[in-house]
């Protein structure tokens, strides 16, 4: 609630056109290494006052609670070490990186492609 809800709202829906949703969507990012890294490198996560272990725990909970249906079959939870290695390199242009990652994943994930088409 303290670290994500302010922008992503209580039900993790985001603000259309301004703040991306977590709910029923963020799990798609874990279908590629670039997408997985992106979720930690976005400024709201990488610059958070939370510790590396708290971020790992929070991200795992968010993904499993709000986007379980979009996760890969073999979901690998984030680790403290993984978070530590990624957050030192925040994503400079999250919107552009997000678009590139999602477009590359859409070729392999028909449900994501349909979701992107619906929102454009």
Secondary structure, DSSP 8 states (H G I E B T S, - for coil): --SSHHHH-TTS--BTTTB---TTTGGGGGGSHHHHHHHHHSHHHHT-SS-HHHHHHHHHHHHHHH-GGGS-TT-----HHHHHHHTTS--S-HHHHHHHHHHHHHTT-HHHHHHHHHH-
